[in-house]
Amino acid sequence: MALNENIMIRLSADTSNYSTKMAAASTQAEKLSTALEKPGSKSRIATNIMAGMGVAAVALGVSATKMAADFDQSMSTIQADLQASDGDMQKLRAAAIQAGADTVYSANEAAEGIDALGKAGLSTADILSGGLSGALNLAASDGMQVGEAAELMSTTLKQFNLEGADAGKVADALAAGAGKAVGSAHDLGLALNQAGLMANSMGVSMTETVGTLSAFANAGMIGSDAGTSLKTMLQRLSNPTKEAQAQMDELGISAYDASGQFVGLENFAGQLKTSLGGLTQEQRNAALSVIFGSDAVRAANVLYSEGSEGIAGWTKAVSDSGFAADVAAKKNDNLKGDLEQLSGSFETLMINLGEGSQGALRTLVQGVDTLVDAFASLPAPVQQGAIALTAAIGGAVALH
């Protein structure tokens, strides 16, 4: 019971002290108001201006605190997902805020990208040395959300066993494939989800795979449909039926070299072009159907049409260094882009302004939470007595 009495005394003292200070503040406010309301329009105008400035300052403070709190929540999510050290978190935080100031995306959107990259296994160094900028450029070049672009880029890195340092190369390949053929980077992502691992298992590079899928898209075959057709074609080549192997032997087509390595899509496309070029359309269709089956024959037809030079050209087209950043800059070189960048810069400013209030507000909220918990643990009669006492003090202050 002694503990409860101590809490009651503390609550009463705090309430009394708070009421006294509020009463004093009210008296000072009344004096200031009286002085400003003396005859003369200038005083009344000054009063209105001061009131307006006060409201604006409060609104700015509330907005800044809200933005800072939202950003802190995003960074807490990153730390929980990545289990990053405090030192790494400071670097990632600074990178997200800087991205919000420098790009058309906000600091929170940049944080979403960091989270996706980190969950995909990229280290803090990889994220800071090209991962984040690659995701931002890919997103801006194709109109994607930053988190989606980061996930697509990270998945591609994993499919082809690439390092975080290759993030920019992947972003450029995806952006170039989307920019130079039909479809979007999202469509290429769907295609890679189907074919990426199979292509890598056969030694096909990321750029040759993306280039070939871009050739498919240019021929009207996009998304998961294109990826499934390429995957099935590669599977048929890795384990051909007796009929398929006999047909390839007859035509002089070999998918593997003397050391048992896949010859690559460029080389294979060249063989198809050379070996099938002298056949009639009927003979060519029949041969391709035997070798590849009904689904993969679509992919094989594109390879035949492109030939070695065509696939090499598409591979070179998606190996365009700096393409994502260049397209992103051009697409946002307009008023809308300026406004979006201004919005991101303003958010960064507000986060910086709101940061100063975070510590004090958290301490205040935690302190109130402790008092509320303590009050809630009191017996009901004591709680009712405290409420009655507070009401009495409030009434006395009001009468005074």
C-alpha positions in Angstrom: 0.0 0.0 0.0 2.9 2.3 0.6 3.9 2.0 -3.1 0.4 3.1 -4.1 0.4 6.0 -1.7 3.8 7.2 -3.2 2.4 7.0 -6.7 -0.7 8.9 -5.6 1.5 11.6 -4.0 3.7 11.8 -7.1 0.7 12.0 -9.4 -1.0 14.7 -7.3 2.3 16.7 -7.1 2.8 16.4 -10.8 -0.7 17.5 -11.5 -0.5 20.4 -9.1 2.8 21.5 -10.6 1.4 21.2 -14.1 -1.8 23.1 -13.2 0.3 25.9 -11.6 2.4 26.3 -14.7 -0.6 26.2 -17.0 -2.2 28.9 -14.9 0.9 31.1 -15.1 1.2 30.6 -18.8 -2.5 31.5 -19.2 -2.0 34.7 -17.2 1.0 35.7 -19.4 -0.9 34.9 -22.5 -3.8 37.2 -21.4 -1.4 40.0 -20.7 0.2 39.7 -24.1 -3.2 39.5 -25.8 -4.3 42.7 -23.9 -1.2 44.6 -25.0 -1.6 43.6 -28.6 -5.3 44.4 -28.7 -4.8 48.0 -27.7 -6.4 50.6 -30.1 -4.7 50.6 -33.5 -5.1 48.3 -36.5 -1.4 47.6 -36.6 -1.6 45.8 -33.3 -4.5 43.7 -34.4 -2.7 42.9 -37.7 0.4 41.9 -35.7 -1.7 39.7 -33.5 -3.2 37.9 -36.5 0.3 37.5 -38.1 1.7 36.1 -35.0 -1.2 33.7 -34.6 -0.8 32.6 -38.2 2.9 32.1 -37.8 2.3 30.1 -34.6 -0.2 27.8 -36.3 2.2 27.3 -39.3 5.1 26.6 -37.0 3.1 24.0 -35.1 1.8 22.4 -38.3 5.4 22.3 -39.7 6.6 20.7 -36.5 3.9 18.1 -36.5 4.5 17.2 -40.2 8.3 17.0 -39.7 7.9 14.8 -36.7 5.4 12.5 -38.6 7.8 12.1 -41.6 10.8 11.5 -39.3 8.8 8.9 -37.4 7.7 7.1 -40.6 11.3 7.1 -41.8 12.5 5.7 -38.5 10.0 2.9 -38.8 11.3 2.1 -42.3 14.9 2.0 -40.9 13.8 -0.2 -38.0 12.4 -2.6 -40.5 15.7 -2.7 -42.3 17.6 -3.4 -39.1 15.2 -6.2 -38.2 15.4 -7.8 -41.6 19.1 -7.4 -42.2 20.4 -7.6 -38.6 22.7 -4.8 -39.6 25.2 -3.3 -37.1 24.7 0.2 -35.7 27.6 1.4 -37.9 26.0 -0.1 -41.0 22.6 1.4 -40.2 24.1 4.9 -39.9 25.5 4.5 -43.4 22.3 3.0 -44.9 20.3 5.7 -43.2 22.5 8.4 -44.7 22.3 6.8 -48.1 18.5 6.7 -48.0 18.2 10.3 -47.0 20.7 11.4 -49.7 18.7 9.4 -52.3 15.6 11.2 -51.2 17.3 14.6 -51.8 19.1 13.6 -55.1 16.4 11.5 -57.0 12.7 11.6 -57.8 12.1 9.0 -55.1 11.6 9.7 -51.4 13.9 8.6 -48.6 11.2 6.0 -47.6 11.1 4.6 -51.1 14.9 4.4 -51.1 14.6 2.5 -47.7 12.3 0.0 -49.3 14.9 -0.6 -52.0 17.6 -1.1 -49.4 15.5 -3.6 -47.5 14.9 -5.6 -50.7 18.5 -5.6 -51.6 19.6 -6.6 -48.1 17.2 -9.4 -47.9 18.5 -10.7 -51.2 21.9 -11.1 -49.6 23.7 -7.9 -50.7 26.1 -6.5 -48.1 26.1 -3.0 -46.9 29.1 -2.3 -49.0 27.4 -3.7 -52.1 24.3 -1.7 -51.5 26.3 1.5 -51.0 28.7 0.9 -53.9 26.1 0.4 -56.6 23.2 -1.7 -55.5 20.9 1.2 -54.4 21.8 3.5 -57.2 21.2 0.6 -59.7 17.8 -0.1 -58.2 16.9 3.6 -58.3 18.0 4.0 -61.9 16.2 0.9 -63.0 13.0 2.0 -61.3 13.2 5.5 -62.8 14.0 4.2 -66.3 11.0 1.9 -66.4 8.5 3.6 -64.1 8.7 0.9 -61.4 8.5 1.1 -57.6 12.0 1.1 -56.1 11.2 -2.0 -54.0 10.1 -3.9 -57.1 13.2 -2.8 -59.1 15.5 -3.8 -56.2 13.8 -7.2 -55.9 14.1 -7.9 -59.7 17.7 -6.8 -59.8 18.5 -8.9 -56.7 16.8 -12.0 -58.0 18.7 -11.8 -61.3 22.0 -11.5 -59.4 21.1 -14.7 -57.5 20.0 -16.6 -60.5 23.4 -16.0 -62.3 25.6 -16.2 -59.1 26.7 -12.7 -59.6 28.2 -10.4 -56.9 26.7 -7.2 -55.5 29.3 -5.3 -57.5 27.5 -6.4 -60.7 24.2 -4.7 -59.6 24.7 -1.8 -62.0 25.4 -4.2 -64.9 22.2 -6.1 -64.2 20.2 -2.8 -63.9 21.6 -1.7 -67.3 20.8 -5.0 -68.9 17.2 -5.0 -67.7 16.7 -1.4 -68.5 18.2 -1.8 -72.0 16.2 -4.9 -72.7 13.0 -3.1 -71.8 14.0 0.1 -73.6 15.1 -1.5 -76.9 12.4 -4.2 -77.3 8.7 -4.7 -76.7 7.5 -4.9 -73.0 8.9 -3.7 -69.7 11.5 -4.6 -67.2 8.8 -6.3 -65.2 8.1 -8.5 -68.2 11.8 -9.4 -68.4 11.6 -10.3 -64.7 8.7 -12.7 -65.3 10.7 -14.3 -68.1 13.8 -14.6 -66.0 11.8 -16.2 -63.2 11.1 -19.1 -65.5 14.4 -19.3 -67.5 17.1 -17.7 -65.4 18.2 -20.7 -63.3 18.1 -23.1 -66.2 20.1 -20.7 -68.4 22.8 -20.3 -65.7 23.0 -24.1 -65.1 23.9 -24.4 -68.8 26.6 -21.7 -68.6 24.6 -19.0 -70.4 25.6 -15.6 -69.2 23.1 -13.0 -67.7 23.6 -10.7 -70.7 23.1 -13.4 -73.3 20.0 -14.6 -71.5 18.5 -11.1 -71.2 19.5 -10.4 -74.8 17.8 -13.5 -76.1 14.7 -12.8 -74.1 14.7 -9.3 -75.5 14.9 -10.9 -79.0 11.8 -13.0 -78.0 10.0 -9.8 -76.9 10.8 -8.1 -80.1 9.2 -11.0 -81.9 6.1 -10.7 -79.7 6.8 -13.3 -77.1 7.1 -11.6 -73.6 6.8 -12.3 -69.9 6.6 -15.7 -68.3 5.5 -17.2 -71.6 8.8 -16.3 -73.2 10.7 -17.6 -70.2 8.9 -20.9 -70.2 9.6 -21.4 -73.9 13.3 -20.7 -73.4 13.5 -23.0 -70.3 11.8 -25.8 -72.1 14.1 -25.4 -75.2 17.2 -25.6 -73.0 15.7 -28.6 -71.1 15.1 -30.4 -74.4 18.7 -29.7 -75.4 20.1 -30.9 -72.1 18.3 -34.3 -72.4 17.1 -34.8 -76.0 14.9 -37.7 -77.0 16.3 -40.4 -79.3 14.3 -38.9 -82.2 15.5 -35.4 -81.4 19.1 -36.4 -81.2 18.8 -38.4 -84.5 17.3 -35.3 -86.2 20.1 -33.0 -84.9 22.7 -35.5 -86.0 21.2 -35.7 -89.4 21.2 -31.9 -89.7 24.7 -31.5 -88.2 23.5 -29.6 -85.2 25.4 -30.0 -81.9 24.4 -28.3 -78.7 27.6 -29.3 -76.9 31.2 -28.9 -77.7 34.0 -31.5 -77.5 34.4 -30.9 -73.7 30.7 -31.3 -73.1 29.9 -27.6 -72.5 26.8 -26.0 -74.0 27.9 -24.0 -77.0 25.8 -21.0 -76.0 22.7 -19.4 -77.5 24.6 -17.3 -80.1 26.4 -20.3 -81.4 23.4 -22.5 -81.4 21.3 -19.9 -83.2 24.0 -19.8 -85.9 23.8 -23.6 -86.3 20.1 -23.5 -86.7 20.4 -20.7 -89.3 23.0 -22.6 -91.3 21.5 -26.1 -91.0 17.9 -25.3 -91.6 18.4 -22.5 -94.1 18.3 -24.9 -97.1 15.1 -26.6 -96.1 11.6 -25.8 -97.2 9.3 -24.2 -94.6 7.5 -27.6 -94.2 10.7 -29.5 -93.6 12.1 -26.9 -91.2 8.9 -26.9 -89.1 8.9 -30.6 -89.0 12.5 -30.8 -87.9 12.1 -28.2 -85.2 9.0 -29.9 -83.9 10.8 -33.2 -83.5 13.8 -31.5 -81.8 12.0 -29.1 -79.5 8.3 -30.1 -79.1 5.2 -27.9 -79.4 6.2 -25.3 -76.7 9.9 -24.8 -77.2 9.6 -24.7 -81.0 8.6 -21.0 -80.6 11.9 -20.2 -79.0 13.8 -22.2 -81.5 12.0 -20.3 -84.4 13.2 -17.0 -83.0 16.8 -18.3 -82.7 16.6 -19.5 -86.3 15.3 -16.2 -87.5 17.9 -14.2 -85.5 20.8 -16.4 -86.3 24.2 -15.9 -84.7 24.5 -12.2 -85.6 21.0 -11.4 -84.3 21.5 -13.0 -80.9 25.0 -11.4 -80.6 23.4 -8.0 -81.5 20.8 -8.3 -78.8 23.4 -9.4 -76.2 25.5 -6.3 -77.1 22.4 -4.1 -77.0 21.7 -5.1 -73.3 25.4 -4.7 -72.4 25.0 -1.0 -72.6 26.8 0.4 -69.6 25.1 3.4 -68.0 21.9 2.9 -69.9 19.6 2.8 -66.9 21.0 6.1 -65.5 20.9 7.8 -68.8 17.2 6.8 -69.5 16.2 7.7 -66.0 17.7 11.2 -66.4 16.0 11.7 -69.7 12.6 10.5 -68.6 12.7 12.9 -65.6 14.1 15.9 -67.5 10.7 17.7 -67.3 8.5 19.7 -64.9 7.0 16.5 -63.4 10.4 15.1 -62.7 11.4 18.5 -61.1 8.4 18.4 -58.9 9.0 14.8 -57.8 12.6 15.6 -57.0 11.5 18.7 -55.1 9.1 16.5 -53.2 11.9 14.1 -52.3 14.1 17.0 -51.2 11.4 18.5 -49.1 10.8 15.1 -47.4 14.5 14.9 -46.6 14.4 18.4 -45.1 11.4 17.5 -43.0 13.0 14.3 -41.8 16.1 16.3 -40.7 13.9 18.8 -39.0 11.9 16.1 -37.2 14.9 14.2 -36.1 15.6 16.8 -33.3 12.3 16.1 -31.6 12.5 12.3 -31.7 14.5 11.8 -28.6 12.5 14.3 -26.4 9.2 13.0 -27.7 10.1 9.3 -27.2 11.3 10.1 -23.6 8.0 12.0 -22.9 5.8 9.2 -24.4 7.7 6.5 -22.6 7.4 8.5 -19.3 3.7 8.9 -19.7 3.3 5.3 -20.6 5.1 4.4 -17.3 2.7 6.6 -15.3 -0.3 5.2 -17.1 0.8 1.7 -16.4 1.4 2.5 -12.7 -2.0 4.2 -12.4 -3.7 1.2 -14.1 -2.2 -1.1 -11.5 -3.7 0.8 -8.6 -6.9 -0.5 -6.9 -10.1 0.9 -8.3 -10.9 3.0 -5.1 -7.5 4.7 -5.3 -7.9 5.4 -9.0 -11.3 7.0 -8.4 -9.9 9.0 -5.6 -7.1 10.3 -7.8 -9.6 11.3 -10.5 -11.7 13.1 -8.0 -8.7 15.0 -6.6 -7.6 16.0 -10.1 -11.1 17.3 -10.9 -11.1 19.3 -7.7 -7.8 20.9 -8.4 -8.9 21.7 -12.0 -12.0 23.3 -10.7 -10.1 25.4 -8.2 -7.7 26.6 -10.9 -10.6 27.5 -13.2 -12.3 29.6 -10.4 -9.0 31.4 -9.7 
